[in-house]
Amino acid sequence: MRITQVRTLPLTQRKDDPTWRFALRASPIVEGFLVEVLTDEGLCGWGYAATAAHLGVSAGAVGAALAEYGPALSGRDPFRIAEALTALERLPGPAQARAAIDCALHDLVARALGVPVYQLLGGLVRTEVPLLRILALKEPAAMAANAVRLVEAGYRYLKIKVEGDTALDVARVRAIREAVGPHVHLTIDANQSYSPKEAIRAIAQMEPFGIDLVEQPVRADDLEGLALVTRTVATPVEADESAGSLEEIFRLCAGRLVDRVSLKLPRLGGLRQAALAVGLCQAANIRCRLGAAVGSRLLSAAALHFAAATPYLDYACELGEFARLLDDPVQGLEVEHGILRVPAGPGLGVQVVPAGTEARA
């Protein structure tokens, strides 16, 4: 079997709430690419290439990289995943593009073998994953109302976006806790919006309302400030934007600068790189989980298979954000009472139905 073609299909998805925003960006849409790797035996595999404009990863840069990857993969044996990905690492382009190819190759090989992707990653250690859903920035009462709607839908883990205004952010946390009661897990995500001292002050005022962790309170490049917050506050501190590569995660772990790390398949470059990142965290005894997978169900499916086969992950993962996006051509993955169950079918277990075509597994 040989790879014959890599097809990329641009995908723009509308948000069900066009005013959705967080501290770094506001946009009514999410842009990405469906990526299909085809073979001479008629088999194919699918991946999703995310973009991240707030991190400088544009749709143009991702699309350009994917266009280069097709010729580089043509004629290769899809079962030799490590060899193919090593070749792509020699080419310029963001990790998000390589991640899509990584996931597509795993999907293709698993389908060829008739097994779920999680079998290629070590086999099942869990059959379902609890979801942490994100509350976008709004006024406190509006965020509390949205929190209640999510809890009524079955979610028990919520992430509160904040933006660096201590009084307003504390009011948001207070309003949400009062609205959802004491048994819902709350986390905070500042998206780099505080200085270290402001973060310490704000977290101290939020802690009485019961928060499980605080994500990326300070600038991504302020590792000294991140470590200061970690040492000072009682609540576990998690790195997100500071954990954009294996090298950055190594620095966080080696210096014990944080309590936790948020891992994202697109940012790290796919399933293989994410497994290496988990190993670094485990060796340092720093907890980790899967952060926000924002895009098509295809991206969440890949992350779900990874979570299903990775023992060291803990806490709820952010794999249900597709539920707030429209225009998804991928079927076969739905949230059930705040959790995702791992698909048992071959490959990623979902089906892609581009506009005007029949479903393609």
Long-range contacts (C-beta under 8 A, 24 or more apart in sequence): 1-39, 1-40, 1-41, 1-43, 1-77, 1-78, 1-79, 1-112, 2-39, 2-40, 2-75, 2-76, 2-77, 2-78, 3-37, 3-38, 3-39, 3-73, 3-74, 3-75, 3-76, 3-77, 3-78, 3-84, 4-38, 4-39, 4-40, 4-74, 5-37, 5-38, 5-70, 5-74, 6-35, 6-36, 6-37, 6-38, 6-66, 6-69, 6-70, 6-73, 6-74, 6-101, 7-35, 7-36, 7-38, 8-33, 8-34, 8-35, 8-36, 8-49, 8-63, 8-66, 8-67, 9-33, 9-34, 9-35, 9-36, 9-354, 10-59, 10-63, 11-48, 11-295, 11-296, 11-327, 11-329, 12-327, 13-295, 13-296, 13-325, 13-326, 13-327, 13-328, 14-325, 14-326, 14-327, 15-324, 15-325, 15-326, 16-324, 16-325, 16-326, 17-136, 17-324, 19-136, 19-138, 20-136, 20-324, 21-136, 21-137, 22-134, 22-136, 22-137, 22-161, 22-163, 22-189, 22-191, 23-137, 23-161, 23-162, 23-163, 23-164, 23-190, 23-191, 23-192, 23-193, 24-54, 24-191, 24-192, 25-53, 25-54, 27-53, 30-294, 30-295, 30-325, 31-59, 32-59, 32-62, 32-295, 32-296, 32-299, 33-59, 33-62, 33-63, 33-66, 33-100, 34-296, 34-298, 34-329, 34-330, 34-352, 34-354, 35-66, 35-100, 35-101, 35-104, 36-104, 36-352, 36-360, 37-73, 37-78, 37-101, 37-104, 37-105, 37-108, 39-78, 39-108, 43-108, 43-111, 43-112, 44-108, 44-111, 44-360, 45-78, 45-103, 45-104, 45-105, 45-106, 45-107, 45-108, 45-109, 45-110, 45-111, 45-347, 46-103, 46-104, 46-107, 46-298, 46-347, 46-348, 46-350, 46-352, 47-99, 47-100, 47-101, 47-102, 47-103, 47-104, 47-105, 47-107, 47-298, 47-302, 48-100, 48-103, 48-266, 48-295, 48-296, 48-298, 48-299, 48-302, 49-96, 49-97, 49-99, 49-100, 49-266, 50-96, 50-99, 50-266, 50-293, 50-294, 50-295, 50-299, 51-96, 52-96, 52-266, 52-267, 55-241, 55-244, 55-267, 57-94, 57-96, 61-93, 61-94, 62-93, 62-94, 62-96, 62-97, 64-93, 65-91, 65-92, 65-93, 65-94, 65-97, 65-98, 66-93, 66-97, 66-100, 66-101, 68-92, 68-93, 69-93, 69-97, 69-98, 69-101, 73-101, 78-105, 78-108, 78-109, 78-112, 79-109, 79-112, 81-105, 81-106, 81-109, 81-272, 82-272, 85-269, 85-270, 85-272, 95-245, 95-266, 95-267, 95-268, 95-269, 95-270, 95-273, 96-266, 96-267, 98-269, 98-270, 99-265, 99-266, 99-267, 99-268, 99-269, 99-270, 99-273, 100-266, 100-270, 101-270, 102-269, 102-270, 102-271, 102-272, 102-273, 103-265, 103-270, 103-271, 103-298, 103-299, 103-302, 103-348, 106-271, 106-302, 107-302, 107-347, 107-348, 108-347, 110-346, 110-347, 110-348, 111-346, 111-347, 111-361, 113-346, 114-346, 115-346, 116-305, 116-342, 116-343, 116-344, 116-345, 116-346, 116-347, 116-348, 116-349, 117-271, 117-302, 117-305, 117-347, 117-348, 117-349, 118-305, 118-306, 118-308, 118-309, 118-342, 119-309, 121-271, 121-275, 121-305, 121-306, 121-308, 121-309, 121-310, 122-309, 122-310, 123-309, 124-308, 124-309, 124-342, 125-308, 125-309, 125-310, 125-311, 126-307, 126-308, 126-342, 127-308, 127-341, 127-342, 128-339, 128-340, 128-341, 128-342, 129-304, 129-307, 129-308, 129-316, 129-317, 129-319, 129-339, 129-340, 129-342, 130-156, 130-157, 130-316, 130-317, 130-338, 130-339, 131-155, 131-157, 131-316, 131-317, 131-318, 131-319, 131-320, 131-335, 131-338, 131-339, 131-340, 132-157, 132-158, 132-159, 132-185, 132-187, 132-315, 132-316, 132-317, 132-318, 133-157, 133-158, 133-159, 133-318, 133-320, 133-321, 133-323, 133-338, 134-158, 134-159, 134-161, 134-189, 134-292, 134-318, 134-321, 135-159, 135-160, 135-161, 135-176, 136-161, 137-161, 137-162, 137-163, 140-168, 140-171, 140-172, 140-174, 140-175, 140-176, 141-175, 143-172, 143-175, 143-176, 144-175, 144-176, 144-178, 144-179, 144-180, 145-179, 147-176, 147-179, 147-180, 147-184, 148-179, 148-180, 151-180, 151-184, 153-335, 153-337, 153-338, 154-335, 154-336, 154-337, 154-338, 154-339, 155-184, 155-320, 155-338, 156-183, 156-184, 156-185, 156-316, 156-338, 157-184, 157-185, 157-187, 157-315, 157-316, 157-338, 158-184, 158-185, 158-186, 158-187, 159-186, 159-187, 159-188, 159-189, 159-215, 159-318, 160-186, 160-187, 160-188, 160-189, 161-189, 161-191, 162-188, 162-189, 162-190, 162-193, 162-202, 163-190, 163-191, 163-193, 164-190, 164-193, 164-194, 164-198, 166-198, 166-201, 166-202, 166-205, 169-202, 169-206, 170-202, 170-205, 170-206, 173-206, 173-209, 173-211, 174-209, 177-209, 177-210, 182-210, 185-212, 185-316, 186-210, 186-211, 186-212, 187-211, 187-212, 187-213, 187-214, 187-215, 188-213, 188-214, 188-215, 188-217, 189-214, 189-215, 189-216, 189-240, 190-214, 190-215, 190-216, 190-217, 190-218, 191-215, 191-216, 191-240, 191-241, 192-216, 192-217, 192-218, 192-219, 192-220, 192-241, 193-217, 194-218, 195-225, 196-222, 196-225, 196-226, 196-228, 196-229, 199-225, 199-229, 199-233, 200-228, 200-229, 200-232, 200-233, 203-229, 203-233, 203-235, 204-233, 206-235, 207-233, 207-234, 207-235, 211-235, 212-236, 212-315, 213-237, 213-238, 213-259, 213-260, 213-315, 214-238, 215-239, 215-240, 215-262, 215-291, 216-240, 216-241, 216-242, 216-262, 220-244, 223-251, 223-252, 223-255, 223-257, 226-257, 226-258, 227-255, 227-257, 227-258, 230-257, 230-258, 230-259, 236-260, 236-287, 238-262, 240-291, 243-277, 244-268, 246-273, 246-276, 246-277, 246-280, 249-277, 249-280, 249-281, 250-280, 252-286, 253-280, 253-281, 253-283, 253-284, 253-286, 254-284, 256-284, 256-286, 258-286, 259-286, 259-287, 260-286, 260-287, 260-288, 260-289, 260-315, 261-286, 261-287, 261-288, 262-288, 262-289, 262-290, 262-291, 263-288, 263-289, 263-290, 263-291, 264-290, 264-291, 264-292, 264-293, 265-290, 265-293, 265-299, 265-302, 265-303, 265-306, 266-293, 266-299, 271-302, 271-305, 271-306, 274-306, 275-306, 275-310, 278-310, 278-312, 278-313, 281-312, 282-312, 287-314, 287-315, 288-312, 288-313, 288-314, 289-313, 289-314, 289-315, 289-316, 289-317, 290-317, 290-318, 290-319, 291-317, 291-318, 292-318, 292-321, 293-318, 293-319, 293-321, 293-322, 294-321, 294-325, 295-321, 295-322, 295-325, 296-322, 296-325, 296-328, 296-329, 296-330, 297-322, 297-328, 297-330, 297-331, 297-332, 297-333, 297-350, 298-330, 298-348, 298-350, 298-352, 300-333, 300-340, 301-330, 301-332, 301-333, 301-343, 301-348, 301-349, 301-350, 302-348, 304-333, 304-340, 304-342, 304-343, 305-342, 305-348, 305-349, 308-342, 329-353, 329-354, 329-355, 331-359
